Structures are given as structure tokens and as C-alpha cells.
Amino acid sequence: MNVLDIKVLRDLWSMRVQVLSIAMLVAAGVAVFVMSVSNYRALVGAMEGHYRYERFADLFAGMTRAPLVIANRLREIDGIGIVEPRVAKPVRIVREDTNLPISGRIISLPAEGQPLLNRLHLVQGRWPDPLHPEEVIINAAYAEARAVRMGESIDVVLNGRLQDFRVVGSALSPEFVFATRSAVPLPDDRNYVVLWAAEDAVASAFDMKGAFNDVAMTLAPKASLAPVLDEVDRLLAPYGEPEPTIAAISPRTAFLKTSWRSRRH
């Protein structure tokens, strides 16, 4: 050991408190980094598992009105997986206990069972009876904010006509992690509601029998996104500009929907 080595050791020993403090600080930083990475991976895994289990769609498109046969043509596009056409329209809610405007969106449900995509998780209540088209499910956040009871009636303005529905359940949806009006960045659970009703009831109210104005889709494994979007745009172009819709919030597909919606507008 030469003189310089001895000097370094003596200097380190004389500053042992400072050196120990720095070492502990570095160790704490490494520990926090490792913990943060582990938590991030766990959250990403949980998110992907949730969206996979709830069959969250990869792509959404809106149009004015398209015949159901177009859904079959969408299914034939190379790179498209599941295609689920539906009727989705903005509505207004009338309540006697408030003067504030309450907006909403009503979405059609298949005649039987869960949708193929964007499956609902019932928080309370039950699934609507196909024999009772007046029954609806509402999003759980609005139900909690407004203390809506199961069996309570809800007055909805559909296409200019007031219609009375009966709430039979509240649900969570991967499509509406939080629900808000277009161009409003923050949720307003007391003044915005999402309703899911029988397909026949929604289609009849908006003259959509045999047609749809909204579609949810998944991408096939290893599909190239750009050609798929171009083909979907080409196919839907004759059926009108998309109406303002509520974008589903998903870190997995937010960029895809944001960039595509801006193109379609």
C-alpha cells in the first residue's frame, strides 16, 4: 500500500460520518427507484389484466347512421378482430330536485347478455329484463353522487321526447373510467350520467332500426394500425361525420383514439 492509498483511507476515516450519510442516501435512492419500478409494473399489469378481462375495445368510431351490413364489411378488414355495432346518443336528464342541466349518453345493449366488448361490472341491482325495454343500467359514479335507488324512475329526453325509464342496476365500465361531456376535462358525476338500455328501445327512439351510429372494435394480433384506420375511414366516410362522443380513458389505447378522432373530425 503506497502513501496515497494510506492518505485516502485516513481522509475517508476522518469523514466517516459524511461518507456513511452519502452511502445511506444513495442506498435509499436505489431502494425508492426499485420500489417505484416494481409498483409501476404491478399497476401496468393490473391495468392490462382489467382491460383484457373486461374486453375493452382498441378502437371506437362514430358516424351519423350506417346500415348494419356495414358492420359485416368492417369485420372483413384485414387487421380487425371483434366488431360490435351499437346505438349511442347524447341525452338530457330531467330532475325535479335541481335546476342545473344534466347531460348524459345512452348506449344500446344487446338483446341478451353482456356486450362483446366493454363489458359492464354490476355494482348493485340486476341486468335489464329483455321483456321490459324501460329498464336501464346507469354508471355507478352518478348513482352514488345522486343517491339513486334501484327501482327509481329517471326521466330522459330522447330525440326531443321525454321518456320514463326505471333504474334496475348501476355498473362500472372500462369505457368510462370517468364520464364527462366533450371538451370538459374533469368528471362531473352529479351532472353527467351514462345509461345502458335495451337495443330495441334506443334504436326505436332514434330511428335506428337496422342501423348503428357507433362501433367498438379490437385489433387482430400483430395488426398494423395505420392501414386498418385508413380502411375503416374509407368504409365509414359515406355515412356522415361522427357526432361528439365521450372518449374512453385507457392508457393502453388513449393515443390511438385521440389521434384517430382528430383525423375523423
C-alpha positions as CSV (number, residue, x, y, z in Angstrom):
1,M,0.0,0.0,0.0
2,N,1.5,3.3,-1.1
3,V,1.4,6.7,0.6
4,L,-1.5,7.9,-1.5
5,D,-3.7,4.9,-0.6
6,I,-3.0,5.4,3.1
7,K,-3.9,9.1,2.8
8,V,-7.2,8.3,1.1
9,L,-8.1,5.8,3.8
10,R,-7.2,8.4,6.5
11,D,-9.3,11.0,4.8
12,L,-12.2,8.6,4.5
13,W,-12.0,7.7,8.1
14,S,-11.9,11.3,9.2
15,M,-15.0,12.0,7.1
16,R,-16.7,8.7,8.0
17,V,-19.9,10.3,9.2
18,Q,-20.3,12.2,5.9
19,V,-19.4,9.1,3.9
20,L,-21.9,7.0,5.8
21,S,-24.6,9.6,5.2
22,I,-23.9,9.7,1.5
23,A,-23.9,5.9,1.3
24,M,-27.2,5.7,3.1
25,L,-28.7,8.4,0.9
26,V,-27.6,6.5,-2.3
27,A,-29.0,3.3,-0.9
28,A,-32.3,4.9,-0.1
29,G,-32.5,6.4,-3.6
30,V,-31.8,3.0,-5.1
31,A,-34.5,1.4,-2.9
32,V,-37.0,4.0,-3.8
33,F,-36.2,3.6,-7.5
34,V,-36.6,-0.2,-7.3
35,M,-39.8,0.1,-5.4
36,S,-41.2,2.7,-7.9
37,V,-40.4,0.4,-10.8
38,S,-42.0,-2.6,-9.1
39,N,-45.1,-0.6,-8.3
40,Y,-45.3,0.7,-11.9
41,R,-45.0,-2.8,-13.3
42,A,-47.7,-4.0,-10.9
43,L,-50.0,-1.2,-11.9
44,V,-49.5,-1.7,-15.6
45,G,-50.1,-5.4,-15.2
46,A,-53.3,-4.8,-13.2
47,M,-54.4,-2.3,-15.8
48,E,-53.8,-4.7,-18.7
49,G,-55.4,-7.5,-16.8
50,H,-58.5,-5.4,-16.1
51,Y,-58.9,-4.2,-19.7
52,R,-58.3,-7.7,-21.0
53,Y,-60.9,-9.2,-18.6
54,E,-63.5,-6.5,-19.4
55,R,-62.7,-6.9,-23.2
56,F,-62.0,-3.2,-23.6
57,A,-62.1,-2.2,-27.3
58,D,-59.0,-0.9,-29.1
59,L,-60.8,1.4,-31.5
60,F,-64.1,3.4,-31.5
61,A,-65.8,5.1,-34.4
62,G,-68.9,7.3,-34.7
63,M,-71.0,8.2,-37.7
64,T,-74.4,9.7,-38.4
65,R,-76.2,6.5,-39.5
66,A,-74.9,3.3,-41.1
67,P,-76.8,0.1,-42.0
68,L,-75.9,-3.0,-40.1
69,V,-74.5,-4.6,-43.2
70,I,-71.5,-2.2,-42.9
71,A,-70.6,-3.9,-39.6
72,N,-70.0,-7.1,-41.6
73,R,-67.8,-5.3,-44.0
74,L,-65.8,-3.9,-41.1
75,R,-65.3,-7.4,-39.9
76,E,-63.7,-8.3,-43.3
77,I,-61.0,-5.7,-42.9
78,D,-57.6,-7.3,-42.6
79,G,-56.4,-6.5,-39.1
80,I,-59.8,-6.1,-37.4
81,G,-60.8,-8.6,-34.7
82,I,-64.2,-8.2,-33.0
83,V,-66.6,-5.6,-34.3
84,E,-69.6,-4.5,-32.2
85,P,-72.1,-2.0,-33.7
86,R,-74.4,-0.1,-31.4
87,V,-76.5,3.0,-31.0
88,A,-75.1,5.7,-28.8
89,K,-76.7,9.1,-28.4
90,P,-76.4,12.2,-26.2
91,V,-79.4,12.8,-24.0
92,R,-80.7,15.1,-21.3
93,I,-82.0,14.1,-17.8
94,V,-84.8,15.9,-16.1
95,R,-84.8,16.0,-12.3
96,E,-87.2,18.0,-10.1
97,D,-84.6,18.5,-7.4
98,T,-82.1,20.5,-9.5
99,N,-82.2,23.4,-11.9
100,L,-78.8,22.5,-13.3
101,P,-78.7,20.9,-16.7
102,I,-77.9,17.2,-16.5
103,S,-76.3,15.7,-19.7
104,G,-75.9,12.1,-20.4
105,R,-75.2,9.4,-23.0
106,I,-77.4,6.4,-23.7
107,I,-75.9,3.3,-25.2
108,S,-77.7,0.2,-26.6
109,L,-77.2,-3.2,-25.0
110,P,-77.5,-6.5,-26.9
111,A,-80.9,-8.3,-26.7
112,E,-79.3,-10.9,-24.4
113,G,-76.3,-10.9,-22.1
114,Q,-73.2,-8.8,-21.9
115,P,-71.8,-6.8,-24.8
116,L,-69.0,-8.5,-26.7
117,L,-66.7,-5.5,-25.9
118,N,-66.6,-3.1,-23.0
119,R,-68.3,-5.5,-20.6
120,L,-70.1,-4.0,-17.6
121,H,-69.4,-4.9,-14.0
122,L,-72.6,-4.6,-11.9
123,V,-72.1,-2.8,-8.6
124,Q,-75.7,-3.2,-7.5
125,G,-79.0,-4.3,-8.9
126,R,-79.5,-6.6,-11.8
127,W,-79.3,-6.8,-15.6
128,P,-82.3,-5.3,-17.5
129,D,-85.1,-7.8,-18.5
130,P,-85.3,-8.0,-22.3
131,L,-89.1,-8.0,-21.9
132,H,-89.0,-4.6,-20.2
133,P,-87.4,-2.1,-22.5
134,E,-88.0,0.7,-19.9
135,E,-85.3,-0.8,-17.7
136,V,-81.8,0.8,-17.7
137,I,-78.5,0.5,-16.0
138,I,-76.6,3.7,-15.1
139,N,-73.0,4.3,-14.3
140,A,-72.1,3.8,-10.6
141,A,-70.5,7.2,-10.1
142,Y,-73.7,9.1,-11.0
143,A,-75.8,6.6,-8.9
144,E,-73.6,7.3,-5.9
145,A,-73.4,11.1,-6.4
146,R,-77.2,11.4,-6.7
147,A,-78.0,8.6,-4.3
148,V,-80.1,6.8,-6.9
149,R,-82.0,3.9,-5.5
150,M,-82.7,0.7,-7.5
151,G,-86.2,0.8,-8.9
152,E,-86.2,4.6,-9.1
153,S,-87.5,6.3,-12.2
154,I,-85.3,8.5,-14.4
155,D,-86.8,11.0,-16.9
156,V,-84.7,11.0,-20.1
157,V,-85.2,13.3,-23.1
158,L,-84.7,11.1,-26.2
159,N,-84.7,12.8,-29.5
160,G,-86.9,15.6,-28.2
161,R,-89.3,13.3,-26.4
162,L,-89.5,12.7,-22.7
163,Q,-89.3,9.1,-21.7
164,D,-89.5,7.5,-18.3
165,F,-87.0,4.7,-17.5
166,R,-86.6,2.6,-14.4
167,V,-83.1,2.1,-12.9
168,V,-82.5,-1.6,-12.2
169,G,-78.8,-1.5,-11.8
170,S,-75.6,0.5,-11.6
171,A,-72.3,-0.6,-13.2
172,L,-68.7,0.2,-13.8
173,S,-67.5,0.3,-17.4
174,P,-63.9,0.2,-18.8
175,E,-65.1,2.6,-21.4
176,F,-66.0,5.3,-18.9
177,V,-63.3,5.2,-16.2
178,F,-64.7,8.7,-15.6
179,A,-67.5,10.1,-17.6
180,T,-67.7,13.7,-18.8
181,R,-69.0,15.9,-21.5
182,S,-67.0,16.6,-24.6
183,A,-64.4,19.4,-24.1
184,V,-64.8,19.2,-20.3
185,P,-61.5,17.8,-18.8
186,L,-62.9,16.9,-15.4
187,P,-65.6,14.5,-14.4
188,D,-68.9,15.8,-13.1
189,D,-70.6,12.8,-11.5
190,R,-73.7,14.7,-10.3
191,N,-74.4,16.3,-13.7
192,Y,-73.4,13.6,-16.2
193,V,-74.8,10.1,-16.5
194,V,-74.2,7.1,-18.7
195,L,-77.2,4.9,-19.4
196,W,-77.3,1.4,-20.9
197,A,-80.7,0.4,-22.3
198,A,-82.1,-2.4,-24.5
199,E,-81.1,-2.1,-28.1
200,D,-84.8,-2.0,-29.4
201,A,-85.7,0.8,-27.1
202,V,-82.7,3.0,-28.1
203,A,-83.0,2.2,-31.8
204,S,-86.7,2.9,-31.9
205,A,-86.3,6.3,-30.1
206,F,-83.7,7.5,-32.6
207,D,-84.9,5.8,-35.8
208,M,-82.0,3.4,-35.8
209,K,-83.8,0.2,-36.5
210,G,-81.4,-1.9,-38.7
211,A,-78.7,0.7,-38.3
212,F,-76.0,1.9,-36.0
213,N,-74.1,5.1,-35.3
214,D,-71.2,3.9,-33.1
215,V,-68.9,1.0,-33.3
216,A,-66.3,-0.6,-31.0
217,M,-63.6,-2.8,-32.4
218,T,-60.5,-4.7,-31.5
219,L,-57.3,-5.1,-33.5
220,A,-56.2,-8.5,-34.5
221,P,-52.9,-9.7,-33.1
222,K,-49.9,-8.2,-34.9
223,A,-52.1,-6.0,-37.0
224,S,-50.7,-2.8,-38.5
225,L,-52.6,0.1,-37.2
226,A,-52.3,2.7,-39.9
227,P,-53.7,0.6,-42.8
228,V,-56.6,-0.5,-40.5
229,L,-57.5,3.1,-39.7
230,D,-57.3,4.1,-43.3
231,E,-59.6,1.3,-44.4
232,V,-62.1,1.9,-41.6
233,D,-62.2,5.7,-42.5
234,R,-62.8,4.9,-46.2
235,L,-65.6,2.5,-45.4
236,L,-67.4,4.8,-42.9
237,A,-66.8,8.1,-44.8
238,P,-70.2,7.9,-46.8
239,Y,-72.2,7.7,-43.5
240,G,-71.7,11.1,-42.1
241,E,-69.3,12.9,-39.7
242,P,-69.1,11.4,-36.2
243,E,-71.1,13.1,-33.5
244,P,-69.4,14.4,-30.4
245,T,-68.7,11.4,-28.2
246,I,-67.1,10.5,-24.9
247,A,-63.6,9.1,-25.4
248,A,-62.8,6.1,-23.3
249,I,-59.9,6.7,-21.0
250,S,-57.3,3.9,-21.3
251,P,-53.6,4.4,-21.1
252,R,-53.2,1.4,-23.4
253,T,-55.2,2.9,-26.3
254,A,-55.6,6.6,-25.4
255,F,-53.1,7.7,-28.1
256,L,-54.8,5.6,-30.8
257,K,-58.2,7.0,-30.1
258,T,-57.0,10.6,-29.7
259,S,-55.1,10.7,-32.9
260,W,-57.8,8.9,-34.8
261,R,-60.7,11.0,-33.5
262,S,-58.8,14.1,-34.6
263,R,-58.5,12.7,-38.1
264,R,-62.2,11.9,-38.3
265,H,-63.2,15.4,-37.2
